[in-house]
Every structure is written in structure tokens, then in C-alpha cells.
Amino acid sequence: MSKRIILFGPLPPPYGGVAIYMKSLLAHLRGPLVRVWRYTGANPADEETRFVAHRRLGTLWALLAEGREARILDASHFHLEYPNVLLLPVWLVCKRLLHFEWYKNVLDGSLPKRYVKFGVLERWLFHRAVNAVDEFIVASEELKRWLTDEIKVSRPVTIVPCLLPPMRNANAVSLSESTKRDLKPYLSSPLRVCSIGVFFPSYGFQDVAEAVAELRERTAQDIGLLLLDGAFVRDEDYRDQVLFERDWITVLEEVPNPEIYEILRRSNVFVRAFADESYGISRVEALWCGTPVVATRAGETRGMLLYDFGDVEQLVNQLQAVLLYPLAEDTNPWAALYHREAEENLQTLRRLLGVEESKPTT
């Protein structure tokens, strides 16, 4: 590897799926020529990472300082998925002047659905961006099909699901004292349902809460619900509606990802209720913890119980099957399969970016 590699995207906190993916990618690809640009969280203390204040044209100064002839894996949202009227033109002008390679990592499964609602200006910006990308790396077959068949992109499109191998000892992280304290109401319930997302309609917390409420009434069982809120977006009215008169719901915000594994192990079932999943890292993390998964028919679905987004009755039935009539099915074969695929994804990214194999991270 002789070219500077820049990984550009969010890092936790907050703990959204893209941020978790970027953190894992950084951990696996660390090296003397690998640089990270982040635009979330606090200013970094390490020399490998640069904080980019994108809302104050930070991308311009970062590109001028470090972008010339670099290869940039861009997992941001404001250059293509939500094309910004100021940031995108700055990026495109700098690309022409500085000759960097733009590898666009598309992780947003809602993009095809949102694109049809784009206005004239958004579409014009979007297609200027598409025409400037050197290579697309997408998280799903659906995104590749949409880009190649409907958008008619001319550049290569490679599918690399955003599942990467967990770092060594990731499963051994214990809960902090504050997390233990906040989890007490949830852990006191004999049956426990966990879901990860944010308080926004497309993430389905309302459906999960209604399903658990119905199941509590139907079975007279004490079923606790834990909502792990990434807090990167919020609809306050929606949140109030989900939590209204439901003291059996526990909410934790911005829980560090390493603690998620231990929380999942202490849950009887994990629900991923997102409507527009491109992949769904948390689904696989739950299977890695040996926890059954109920999920929408979007993104990764193998080894999981499925329901249609918005169909609360289907969700009730799947939760009832897991909680009241658990099967003795071993989830390890699925866990092992996902581990192998995660390793393959990492090697594919290494090859695409030209990053040499490094020593294992401890």
C-alpha cells in the first residue's frame, strides 16, 4: 500500500449502525498510511484521527491538508444520500483539483425509497455526485440493483455488507455500574425483550411496545421491554406516545457498543423493527450472543423470525413463539456462518482499498 487511505464517516458516540461499522473498520485497518476523518463525538486525542467540522466547511480544510491523491472511503451522508447544496459542490470541486479517489460507501437502505421524493435540485445534486464517484461499495444487493438498473451508474458497484468481525475480547466487556443500575427494572422481569433503534417512526419502537403490551395482557406474564436508544435523531411526540403509561419499558441512551453484547445475552429475545434496514449489524450481534432474533423483512434475515413492518399482530405471534414456546434450536451454526462472512467482508474491503494485512488487534 503506497496511497494514503482516508476513512471518512461518523464514530461513536452516538452509537448508530454506521458509527459502529466505522469504529470496527478503523480498528481492523489501523496502519501508518490509514487516516480517519470523523464528524461526530469529541475532538480526537490520537494522531490517526482528524475531527472534521463539516457544518463549518471542515471538509474543505481537511481535503486541502490531506486529500491530494488520497483514496477516500466516504461513509458520510451529506455527499450523496442527502446531497447538501453547499458541502457536495465543495467536495466535487476539490476532487477535480486534488485528484483524490472517491470510494462511496452506501449504507442507507432508505435511499431508493427517498430518491423518488427528491426535488429537482436534490436530483441534480445527486446525479452530479453519482457521476463523480470512482467506485461504489454498497451494503446490500438491493442497493446494487437500484444503482445499476435504475440510476444506471457507470462505475463499479461492489456489495460488502457492513458486518465486520468483532474485536478480540469484545464479548468479555462487563456492564458499567451505571448501566447495571439502570437495567435493574428490566432484569427484574422474568421475560425480557430488547430492541435497538431511535425514537423515530421508521425504527418501529411503537410497534414493539404495542406488541409487548398485547402479549402482557394476553398472557398475564410480566414481560419487560428494553429500548436502547441511539439518540442520533428523535421525534419527541413519538417518544411520548411509545412510553405513555408503560412503566414496564426501560430506556437506555447511547450505551457503548461493547456493553450491548452483555445486555443481549441477558435478554430472551431481540427485536429489530427498522423498516429500511440495509443490513442490520445488531441482528447478527444478537445471534452471536445466542439470543433469538425477531426482525422485519429487510436487510439480513437468515436465522431469524420475521414479520412485516407495521404488522403488530405478526410481531405478537413471533414474540409469543419465542418467549412462551422456545425451541431448542442451536443458533451457533448461524453465528459461525456470520463470523466467516464478516471475515470475508473485511478481506474484500482490504483488497478494494489496497490496505495490507496487519497484525491481529488485541
WOKAKA-V180395 format. One record per backbone hydrogen bond with DSSP energy under -0.5 kcal/mol. CO is the residue of the C=O (numbers start at 1). NH is the residue of the N-H. E is the energy in kcal/mol with one decimal. If there is no record, write none. Layout:
# WOKAKA-V180395
<<CO	NH	E> <CO	NH	E>>
This chain:
# WOKAKA-V180395
<<4	71	-2.7> <5	35	-3.4> <6	8	-0.7> <6	73	-2.8> <7	9	-0.6> <7	37	-2.7> <8	75	-3.5> <9	39	-0.6> <14	16	-1.1> <16	20	-2.2> <17	21	-2.2> <18	22	-2.6> <19	23	-2.4> <20	24	-2.3> <21	25	-2.5> <22	26	-2.7> <23	27	-2.1> <24	28	-1.9> <25	29	-2.0> <26	30	-0.7> <31	34	-1.4> <33	5	-2.7> <33	35	-0.6> <35	7	-2.8> <36	38	-0.5> <36	50	-3.2> <37	9	-2.3> <38	52	-3.5> <46	49	-0.8> <48	36	-2.5> <50	38	-2.5> <51	53	-0.6> <52	54	-1.9> <53	56	-2.1> <53	58	-2.1> <54	57	-1.4> <57	60	-0.8> <57	61	-1.1> <58	62	-2.2> <59	63	-2.6> <60	64	-2.4> <61	65	-1.8> <62	66	-2.7> <62	67	-0.5> <63	67	-2.1> <63	68	-0.5> <67	70	-2.2> <70	72	-0.6> <70	101	-3.2> <71	6	-2.5> <71	73	-0.6> <72	74	-0.8> <72	103	-2.9> <73	8	-3.0> <73	75	-0.7> <74	105	-2.3> <77	82	-2.8> <78	84	-2.6> <80	83	-0.9> <84	88	-1.7> <86	90	-1.6> <87	91	-2.2> <88	92	-2.7> <89	93	-2.5> <90	94	-2.3> <91	95	-2.2> <92	96	-1.7> <93	97	-1.9> <94	98	-3.3> <95	99	-1.6> <98	69	-2.3> <101	72	-3.0> <101	103	-0.8> <102	104	-0.8> <102	134	-2.3> <102	135	-1.5> <103	74	-2.8> <103	105	-0.7> <104	106	-0.9> <104	137	-2.8> <105	107	-0.7> <106	139	-1.5> <107	109	-0.9> <108	111	-1.4> <110	114	-2.4> <111	115	-2.7> <112	116	-0.8> <114	117	-1.8> <115	118	-1.8> <119	123	-2.4> <120	124	-2.2> <121	125	-2.6> <122	126	-2.9> <123	127	-2.5> <124	128	-1.7> <125	129	-2.2> <126	130	-2.6> <127	131	-1.9> <128	132	-0.6> <129	132	-1.2> <129	133	-1.0> <130	133	-0.6> <134	156	-0.5> <135	104	-2.0> <136	158	-2.7> <137	106	-2.2> <138	160	-3.1> <140	144	-1.7> <141	145	-2.8> <142	146	-2.4> <143	147	-2.4> <144	148	-2.6> <145	149	-2.9> <145	150	-0.6> <146	150	-1.5> <146	151	-2.2> <147	153	-2.2> <156	136	-2.9> <158	138	-2.6> <158	160	-0.6> <162	164	-0.6> <167	170	-2.3> <169	172	-1.3> <170	173	-1.0> <176	180	-2.5> <177	181	-2.2> <178	182	-2.3> <179	183	-1.8> <180	184	-0.6> <181	184	-0.9> <183	187	-2.8> <184	188	-1.4> <186	189	-1.4> <191	224	-2.9> <192	268	-1.8> <192	269	-1.2> <193	226	-2.9> <194	271	-3.2> <195	228	-3.0> <197	230	-3.0> <198	200	-2.1> <199	235	-2.9> <200	203	-2.5> <201	204	-1.7> <202	275	-2.9> <204	208	-2.0> <205	209	-2.7> <206	210	-2.5> <207	211	-2.4> <208	212	-2.4> <209	213	-2.4> <210	214	-2.4> <211	215	-2.2> <212	216	-2.5> <213	217	-2.0> <214	218	-2.6> <215	219	-2.2> <216	220	-1.8> <221	223	-1.2> <222	191	-1.3> <222	224	-0.6> <224	193	-2.7> <225	227	-0.5> <225	250	-3.0> <226	195	-2.5> <226	228	-0.6> <227	229	-0.9> <227	252	-2.0> <228	197	-2.3> <228	230	-0.6> <229	254	-2.6> <234	236	-0.6> <235	239	-2.5> <236	240	-2.4> <237	241	-2.0> <238	242	-2.3> <239	243	-2.1> <240	244	-1.3> <243	246	-1.9> <246	249	-1.6> <248	225	-1.9> <248	250	-0.5> <250	227	-3.0> <252	229	-2.9> <256	259	-1.6> <256	260	-0.8> <257	260	-1.2> <257	261	-0.7> <258	262	-0.5> <259	263	-1.9> <260	264	-2.9> <261	265	-2.0> <262	266	-1.1> <264	267	-1.5> <268	292	-0.5> <269	194	-2.3> <270	294	-2.9> <271	196	-0.8> <271	273	-0.6> <272	296	-1.6> <274	277	-0.5> <277	299	-0.6> <279	300	-2.9> <280	283	-0.7> <280	284	-1.0> <281	285	-2.3> <282	286	-2.0> <283	287	-1.6> <284	288	-2.7> <285	289	-1.1> <286	291	-2.5> <287	290	-1.7> <292	270	-2.6> <293	305	-2.7> <294	272	-2.1> <295	307	-1.6> <296	298	-2.2> <301	304	-1.6> <305	295	-2.7> <307	297	-1.1> <308	311	-2.5> <310	312	-1.3> <311	315	-1.8> <312	316	-2.7> <313	317	-2.3> <314	318	-2.2> <315	319	-2.6> <316	320	-2.6> <317	321	-2.0> <318	322	-1.8> <319	323	-3.0> <320	324	-2.4> <320	325	-0.8> <321	325	-0.8> <329	331	-0.5> <331	335	-2.3> <332	336	-3.1> <333	337	-2.0> <334	338	-2.6> <335	339	-2.0> <336	340	-2.1> <337	341	-2.4> <338	342	-2.4> <339	343	-2.0> <340	344	-2.1> <341	345	-2.5> <342	346	-2.1> <343	347	-2.2> <344	348	-2.3> <345	349	-2.3> <346	350	-2.3> <347	351	-2.2> <348	352	-2.6> <349	353	-2.5> <350	354	-1.7> <350	355	-2.1> <354	356	-0.5> <361	168	-0.6>>
